[in-house]
Amino acid sequence: MQVNVSEDIASLLRQRVPLIALETEQENHALELLKRQCQLLGHTLYRWSLTDGLDTLGYGPMVAKPGAELEPEALLQAIKDRNHDGIYVLCDFHPHWEGEPKIVRLLKDIALNFEVLQKRIVLLSHALKIPPELQVFTAQASLSLPSQDEILAIVRQEAKRYAESRGQQRIRTDSAALRQLVSSLGGLTHKDVARLAWHAIADDGAITREDLPEVNSAKFALLNRQGLLSYEYDTEEFANVGGLPNFKHWLQQRKEAFSGADKRGLQPPRGVLLLGVQGGGKSLAAKAVAGMWQLPLLRLDMGSLYNKFIGETEKNLRESLQQAESMSPCVLWLDELEKALAQGGGDDGLNKRLLGYFLTWMAERKSQVFLVATSNDIQQLPAELVRKGRFDEIFFVDLPDTDVRRQIFEIHLRKRDAYSESLHLARLAEAAEGFSGAEIEQAVVSALYMLAEGEQLGSDHLLRAILQTTPLSVVMAEQLHALRSWAEGRTVAA
């Protein structure tokens, strides 16, 4: 059950259950909601913690001096012995019942006596595992994160607070920037939404699209608990990606549908699989998706999921995907998919469990997470994953042709301020037949190292670097031929 507004809290308090397990990391927000509803319903609310003891929260009769009943057993005994109703919020109480049957029994005694005296206990913590003896008496709930409407209200409140502090009527913004900020702040607590909104505004006294990268970076830092996902700060523009015309066109057609700006009611795209040779530009293409769509890019190295402890690998995948959903809208780059989902691996049972969870998540997810999965060896992947419909499309990233090789040379030369009109790019592109984009880049780097101090880069330096390189298309010719044979008729040329 999800609890997200005051009315839902009131409904929860009206249920005839003696124990309420409320999971949330927003303790102050939960206490405020409980206090407000107890005042409306005429209930007395008490709060207990191991550091502060028991005290009245809000209005109601004092039953003990503040700080009384610091110890859990004494607290429950005192609650059991009192002869009046009340609602008791016990903060982080769950460690005290582990291995303590008397604590569990006292809670059960209070619950069994609920029809006589309605003393209700709210167990409030970030995570709660209720003992089996108490589950029948317990309503379990979680305080959900703020909705888009609530986030908008918080942003406007922070904007008003900033404007008033500067003696202004309002701050500068536009509807598109405000909408993007509200979308970016999804998945955060009320407190974190307010804090990041304030920083976005206070930076320049306005809400603009330039605030979004910093907001997304700060949000990722707050949410990245297990450290398996990485936030890619440097996305790319497709102007810096040679070739891939079909892939670029496909993405451009679907950009508005993913953002929700499309008026035709088309289903948003969900993801693509990029198959190709190593160094062919799959990683660069993944970065360019985020650059084109102006979204944060998260990268998950599939090999990093594995853990020697039973159940931890599946947990790592589950938490990584949940974190990506909390960062939506975003692009999730699954790097080298076969590392975790290959069929017939060393632990085929584990791989099947990972695959099953991943396929379920792909089919059922509702969040704006666009998948870009890359693979160097698709024949290792199970058929269930690569069949039509799992991904919107499977693109094959082949070695660049002559014209694309010329583009790649120019891109990397300009990036290093080494381009000049005197360079014979067409000749260089012919000489680099069979080279991948990464190998062309390394040829440019090697040629620059050949230069003496003050010497200008010439075509001869680049040709020498090309001749000193044996590309993967030669070293692994058989594997490349097999990959192309599989891709023909099964994929779309990128």
C-alpha positions in Angstrom: 0.0 0.0 0.0 1.3 3.5 -0.9 0.6 6.5 1.3 1.3 9.9 -0.4 -1.2 12.5 0.9 -2.7 13.5 4.2 -6.1 11.9 3.3 -4.4 8.5 2.9 -2.7 8.9 6.2 -6.1 9.6 7.8 -7.5 6.5 6.1 -4.6 4.5 7.5 -5.2 5.8 11.0 -9.0 4.9 10.8 -8.2 1.3 10.0 -8.9 -1.0 13.0 -5.3 -2.3 13.1 -3.2 -1.9 16.2 0.2 -1.9 14.4 1.2 0.2 11.4 4.6 -0.4 9.7 5.4 2.8 7.8 8.5 2.5 5.6 10.0 5.8 4.6 13.3 7.7 4.6 11.3 10.9 5.0 10.9 10.7 8.8 10.2 14.4 9.4 7.7 14.5 6.6 5.9 11.4 7.9 5.8 12.8 11.4 4.3 16.1 10.2 1.6 14.3 8.2 0.8 12.1 11.2 0.7 15.1 13.6 -1.6 17.0 11.3 -4.0 14.1 10.9 -4.0 13.3 14.6 -5.0 16.9 15.4 -7.9 16.7 12.9 -9.1 13.3 14.2 -8.7 14.3 17.9 -6.0 11.7 18.7 -3.0 12.2 21.0 0.3 11.5 19.2 3.5 10.5 21.0 6.9 10.0 19.5 9.7 7.7 20.8 13.3 7.3 19.9 16.2 5.6 21.6 18.0 9.0 22.0 15.0 11.2 23.0 12.7 8.8 24.8 8.9 9.4 24.8 7.4 12.8 24.3 4.1 14.3 23.2 4.1 15.4 19.5 1.6 18.2 18.9 -1.4 18.6 21.1 -2.5 16.1 23.8 -2.2 15.3 27.5 1.3 14.6 28.8 1.6 11.1 30.1 5.2 11.3 31.2 8.1 13.7 31.4 9.9 14.2 28.1 12.6 11.6 27.8 10.8 9.0 29.9 11.0 5.3 28.9 14.2 5.4 27.0 14.6 1.7 27.1 12.4 -0.3 24.6 11.2 -2.9 27.1 10.2 -0.2 29.7 8.5 1.8 27.0 6.3 -1.0 25.8 5.5 -2.0 29.4 4.4 1.5 30.1 2.3 1.7 27.0 0.6 -1.6 27.9 -0.2 -0.4 31.5 -1.7 3.0 30.5 -5.4 3.3 30.7 -6.1 5.6 27.8 -6.0 5.6 24.0 -3.2 7.1 22.0 -1.0 6.8 18.9 2.7 6.0 19.5 5.2 6.5 16.8 8.3 4.4 17.5 11.2 5.6 15.3 13.8 2.9 14.2 12.4 0.4 16.7 13.0 -2.7 14.6 16.5 -3.6 15.8 15.2 -4.0 19.4 12.9 -7.0 18.7 15.6 -9.0 17.0 16.5 -11.9 19.4 14.2 -10.4 22.0 11.1 -12.5 22.4 9.8 -10.3 25.4 9.8 -7.2 23.1 7.8 -9.1 20.5 5.4 -10.4 23.2 4.8 -7.0 24.6 3.9 -5.6 21.2 1.5 -8.6 20.7 -0.1 -7.9 24.2 -0.8 -4.3 23.2 -2.2 -5.5 19.8 -4.4 -8.2 21.5 -5.9 -5.5 23.8 -6.7 -3.1 21.0 -10.5 -3.7 21.1 -10.5 -2.6 24.8 -8.1 0.3 24.6 -7.2 1.6 21.2 -3.5 2.2 21.7 -2.0 2.1 18.2 1.7 1.8 17.5 3.2 3.2 14.3 6.6 1.6 13.6 8.5 4.2 11.5 11.8 3.4 9.7 13.5 3.2 6.3 12.9 -0.6 6.2 10.9 -2.9 8.4 10.7 -6.7 8.6 7.8 -7.5 10.8 8.2 -10.7 13.0 5.8 -13.4 12.0 3.9 -13.3 15.3 2.9 -9.6 14.6 2.1 -9.7 10.9 -1.6 -10.5 11.4 -2.0 -7.3 13.5 0.0 -5.1 11.1 -0.9 -2.9 8.2 2.2 -2.3 6.1 2.6 0.9 4.1 5.3 3.1 2.6 5.3 6.9 2.2 5.6 7.5 -1.5 7.8 10.2 -3.1 6.1 13.4 -4.2 4.1 13.3 -7.4 4.8 15.7 -10.4 2.1 18.0 -9.1 3.6 18.1 -5.7 7.1 18.7 -7.1 5.7 21.6 -9.1 4.2 23.1 -6.0 7.5 22.7 -4.1 9.5 24.3 -7.0 7.0 27.3 -7.1 7.3 27.6 -3.3 11.1 27.7 -3.5 10.9 30.2 -6.4 8.5 32.4 -4.3 10.9 32.2 -1.3 13.9 33.2 -3.4 12.0 36.1 -5.1 10.8 37.4 -1.7 14.4 37.2 -0.3 15.5 39.5 -3.2 12.6 41.8 -3.1 11.2 40.6 -6.4 7.8 39.6 -7.6 8.9 36.4 -9.4 11.9 34.7 -10.9 12.7 34.3 -14.6 11.7 31.0 -16.3 9.7 29.5 -19.1 7.2 26.7 -19.2 9.6 24.3 -21.0 12.4 24.8 -18.6 10.1 24.5 -15.6 8.6 21.3 -17.0 12.0 19.8 -17.5 13.1 20.7 -14.0 10.0 19.2 -12.4 10.6 16.0 -14.5 14.2 15.8 -13.4 13.4 16.1 -9.7 11.2 13.0 -9.8 12.2 10.2 -7.5 13.5 12.4 -4.7 12.1 13.1 -1.3 10.2 16.3 -0.5 13.2 17.7 1.3 15.7 16.9 -1.5 13.3 18.3 -4.1 13.2 21.6 -2.2 16.9 21.7 -1.7 17.8 21.0 -5.4 15.1 23.4 -6.6 16.5 26.1 -4.4 20.1 25.6 -5.7 18.8 25.6 -9.3 17.1 28.9 -8.7 19.8 30.6 -6.5 22.5 29.8 -9.0 21.4 32.6 -11.4 18.0 33.7 -10.0 16.2 31.8 -12.8 15.1 28.4 -13.9 16.7 27.6 -17.2 17.7 24.5 -19.2 21.3 25.2 -18.2 20.4 24.2 -14.6 19.4 20.6 -15.6 22.8 19.0 -15.9 23.8 20.1 -12.4 20.5 19.1 -11.0 20.7 15.6 -12.6 24.3 15.2 -11.3 23.3 16.1 -7.8 20.3 13.8 -8.0 22.4 10.9 -9.1 24.8 11.5 -6.2 21.9 11.3 -3.8 20.5 8.1 -5.2 23.7 6.2 -6.1 23.9 4.0 -3.0 25.4 0.8 -4.3 27.7 2.4 -6.8 27.1 0.1 -9.7 25.7 2.7 -12.0 27.9 5.5 -13.2 26.7 9.0 -14.3 28.2 9.9 -17.7 28.9 13.6 -17.5 30.3 13.9 -21.1 27.6 13.0 -23.6 28.2 13.5 -27.3 26.6 15.3 -30.2 25.9 13.3 -33.3 28.0 15.8 -35.1 31.0 14.1 -33.4 29.9 10.7 -34.5 30.9 9.6 -38.0 28.3 7.6 -40.0 25.3 5.8 -38.5 22.8 7.8 -40.7 19.9 5.3 -40.2 20.3 5.2 -36.4 20.4 9.0 -36.2 17.3 9.3 -38.4 15.5 6.7 -36.3 16.2 8.6 -33.1 15.2 11.9 -34.5 11.9 10.5 -35.6 11.2 9.3 -32.0 12.6 12.2 -29.9 9.2 13.9 -29.4 7.4 10.7 -28.7 9.8 9.9 -25.9 9.5 13.3 -24.3 5.7 13.3 -24.5 5.6 16.3 -26.9 4.3 14.2 -29.8 0.6 14.9 -30.4 -0.2 11.8 -32.4 -0.5 9.5 -29.3 2.3 7.2 -30.5 3.8 4.8 -27.9 7.2 6.1 -26.6 10.3 4.2 -27.8 11.7 1.8 -25.1 15.2 0.9 -26.3 17.6 -0.4 -28.9 20.3 -3.0 -29.1 23.6 -2.0 -30.8 25.5 -4.9 -32.1 28.9 -4.6 -33.8 32.6 -4.9 -33.8 34.7 -3.6 -31.0 35.7 0.0 -31.5 33.0 0.5 -34.1 31.4 3.4 -32.2 28.6 1.7 -30.2 29.7 3.5 -27.0 29.9 6.8 -28.7 26.5 6.3 -30.2 25.0 5.5 -26.8 26.4 8.8 -25.5 25.1 10.6 -28.5 21.5 9.4 -27.8 21.6 11.2 -24.5 23.1 14.3 -26.2 20.5 14.4 -28.9 17.6 14.0 -26.5 19.2 16.2 -23.8 18.8 13.5 -21.1 21.1 12.3 -18.3 23.1 9.2 -19.3 23.6 6.3 -16.8 26.0 3.5 -17.6 25.7 0.0 -16.1 28.7 -2.3 -16.7 26.9 -5.6 -16.7 30.0 -7.4 -15.5 30.0 -5.4 -12.3 26.7 -7.0 -11.2 28.2 -10.3 -10.0 28.7 -11.0 -6.3 29.9 -14.2 -4.7 27.1 -14.1 -2.1 23.8 -15.9 -2.9 21.1 -13.5 -4.0 23.4 -10.4 -4.2 23.8 -10.5 -7.9 20.1 -10.4 -8.6 19.7 -7.7 -5.9 22.4 -5.6 -7.7 20.5 -5.8 -11.0 17.2 -5.0 -9.3 18.5 -2.0 -7.4 20.4 -0.7 -10.4 17.2 -0.8 -12.6 15.2 0.8 -9.7 17.7 3.6 -9.5 17.6 4.2 -13.2 13.8 4.5 -12.9 14.2 7.0 -10.1 16.4 9.1 -12.5 13.9 9.1 -15.3 13.6 10.5 -17.8 17.1 9.2 -18.7 19.1 7.0 -21.1 20.4 3.8 -19.5 23.4 2.4 -21.3 23.8 -1.4 -20.6 27.4 -2.0 -21.7 28.4 -5.4 -23.0 25.1 -7.1 -22.3 26.6 -10.6 -22.8 28.7 -10.3 -19.7 25.7 -10.9 -17.4 23.1 -12.5 -19.7 25.1 -15.0 -21.8 23.5 -18.4 -22.2 25.4 -21.5 -21.0 27.6 -19.5 -18.6 29.5 -20.8 -15.5 26.3 -20.4 -13.4 23.5 -20.9 -15.9 20.9 -20.9 -13.1 22.0 -17.5 -12.0 22.1 -16.2 -15.6 18.5 -17.5 -16.1 17.3 -15.7 -13.0 18.9 -12.5 -14.1 17.5 -12.9 -17.6 14.0 -13.6 -16.2 14.0 -10.5 -14.0 15.4 -8.3 -16.8 12.8 -9.5 -19.3 10.0 -8.9 -16.8 11.3 -5.4 -16.1 11.6 -4.6 -19.8 8.0 -5.7 -20.4 6.4 -4.0 -17.4 8.3 -0.8 -16.7 6.3 2.4 -17.0 9.1 4.9 -16.4 10.8 7.0 -19.1 14.0 5.0 -19.2 15.4 4.5 -22.7 17.6 1.4 -23.0 20.7 1.4 -25.2 22.3 -2.0 -24.9 25.6 -2.8 -26.5 27.0 -6.2 -27.4 30.1 -7.4 -29.2 29.0 -11.0 -29.4 25.2 -11.4 -29.9 25.5 -15.2 -30.4 26.2 -15.5 -26.6 22.8 -13.8 -25.8 19.7 -16.0 -25.3 17.1 -16.0 -28.0 14.4 -14.8 -25.6 16.3 -11.5 -25.3 17.0 -10.7 -29.0 13.7 -11.8 -30.5 11.6 -9.2 -32.2 9.7 -7.0 -29.8 12.2 -7.1 -26.8 13.9 -4.0 -28.2 12.4 -1.5 -30.6 15.2 -2.3 -33.0 18.5 -4.1 -33.3 21.1 -2.0 -35.2 24.3 -3.4 -36.6 27.3 -1.1 -36.3 29.7 -2.2 -39.0 33.2 -1.0 -39.9 33.0 2.5 -41.5 33.1 2.8 -45.3 35.5 5.1 -47.1 33.4 8.3 -46.8 32.7 7.7 -43.1 36.4 7.0 -42.4 37.1 10.4 -43.9 34.6 12.0 -41.6 36.1 10.2 -38.6 39.6 11.4 -39.5 38.3 15.0 -39.7 36.4 14.7 -36.4 39.4 13.6 -34.4 41.8 16.0 -36.1 39.6 18.9 -35.4 39.1 17.8 -31.8 42.9 18.0 -31.3 43.3 21.2 -33.3 45.4 19.3 -35.8 43.2 19.7 -38.9 44.4 21.6 -42.0 43.3 21.8 -45.6 46.6 20.4 -46.8 45.8 16.9 -45.3 44.7 14.4 -47.9 41.8 12.9 -46.0 40.5 10.9 -49.0 43.9 9.2 -49.4 44.0 8.6 -45.6 40.5 7.1 -45.7 41.5 4.7 -48.5 44.7 3.6 -46.6 42.7 2.9 -43.4 40.4 0.4 -45.1 39.2 -2.1 -42.4 39.9 0.3 -39.5 37.3 0.9 -36.9 36.6 4.4 -35.5 38.6 3.7 -32.4 41.6 2.5 -34.5 41.4 5.7 -36.7 41.5 7.8 -33.5 44.6 5.9 -32.2 46.3 6.4 -35.6 45.7 10.2 -35.2 47.1 10.1 -31.7 50.2 8.0 -32.8 50.9 10.4 -35.6 50.8 13.4 -33.2 53.4 11.6 -31.1 55.7 11.3 -34.1 56.0 15.1 -34.5 59.1 16.9 -33.5 58.6 20.1 -31.5 57.2 22.8 -33.7 56.6 20.4 -36.6 53.2 20.4 -38.3 51.2 17.3 -38.8 51.2 16.0 -42.4 49.6 13.2 -44.3 52.8 11.3 -44.2 52.8 11.1 -40.4 49.2 9.8 -40.5 50.0 7.2 -43.3 53.0 5.9 -41.3 50.8 5.5 -38.2 48.2 3.6 -40.3 50.8 1.3 -41.8 52.1 0.4 -38.3 48.6 -0.7 -37.2 47.1 -4.1 -37.8 43.3 -3.6 -37.4 41.0 -6.1 -35.7 39.3 -6.8 -39.0 42.5 -8.6 -40.0 43.4 -10.1 -36.6 39.9 -11.4 -36.0 38.7 -11.8 -39.6 36.8 -15.0 -38.9 34.8 -13.6 -36.0 33.9 -10.5 -38.0 32.7 -12.6 -40.9 30.5 -14.7 -38.6 29.1 -11.6 -36.9 28.2 -10.0 -40.3 26.6 -13.3 -41.4 24.4 -13.4 -38.3 23.4 -9.7 -38.7 22.5 -9.9 -42.3 18.7 -10.0 -42.5 18.3 -9.9 -38.7 19.3 -6.4 -38.0 19.1 -2.9 -39.4 22.3 -1.3 -40.7 23.1 1.7 -38.4 
